Amino acid sequence: MSENKQKKAVVVAEISEKVNKAKAMVFTNYTGLTHKQLEQFKREIKKSDAEYAVTKNTLLKRALVDAKLETGEDKNFDLPTGALFLYGDIVTPLKALAKMVKDFEKPQVKFGILDGKLMTSADVMKLSTLPSREVLLAQLAGMMKSPIQGLHRALSWNLQKFVMTLNAVAEKKKATA
């Protein structure tokens, strides 16, 4: 095997490893962004357990096919493609991507893959508007606690009312005695 093919095989293996590890992936057209902007974006998403990689389209498609993932139409890979691999929380890196799109009007989101299902660019941007995982868990805990808290309040109010009535009766007896 030629040296060039060996290099490509190594790259495909690395991408395949990232694809298999990722919970979700978003593919973008990164043209028009400066190297500095891309590096800043990579540093920002690395904090939230995500990675942005730029690879040749043919190698990226080969890795996705090896992982048996649907990529949609071939026109998705016409222009240069950067892949955002989301390993941990999905929403936080997407918020960073949405902020970058809002600030620079780039990169253009092509499509995404979440749980093996294809998502449109609109779906990806909708996902970025969700609160983070921690906020959603806190909201869920609050909602689960609410009925119990209401029951506790109702029961304690009845006891409190009973004690206040007994107190009033005792004070009335003291006053008449």
Secondary structure, DSSP 4 states (H G I P E B T S, - for coil): --HHHHHHHHHHHHHHHHHHH-SEEEEEE-TT--HHHHHHHHHHHHTTTEEEEE--HHHHHHHHHHTT-----GGGGSS--EEEEE-S-SHHHHHHHHHHHHHHS-SEEEEEEETTEEEEHHHHHHHHTSPPHHHHHHHHHHHHHHHHHHHHHHHHHHHHHHHHHHHHHHHHHHHH-
